[in-house]
Amino acid sequence: MLHAAERGSNLGDITAQLLRLLDWYGAAELQAAIEETLASGAAPHQNLGRLTLERRRAAGGATPPIAIKLPEHG
């Protein structure tokens, strides 16, 4: 996040995207994707993390995550 902040990126948007990826893929996969992205030497960006997650998912033969919106209980 520090690099994103230094570039003037919208931290709220990045946080929301990371939370969505966390919901879809889980903590272990998200952590592995972040570490892989950083180790590659690429500039950190949430889209690279998403692409890394998608590549890892496809390599493992898993189906794409599907977002399901449930109605709120009132």
Secondary structure, DSSP 8 states (H G I E B T S, - for coil): -HHHHHTT--HHHHHHHHHHHHHHH-HHHHHHHHHHHHHTT----HHHHHHHHHHHHHHTT-------------
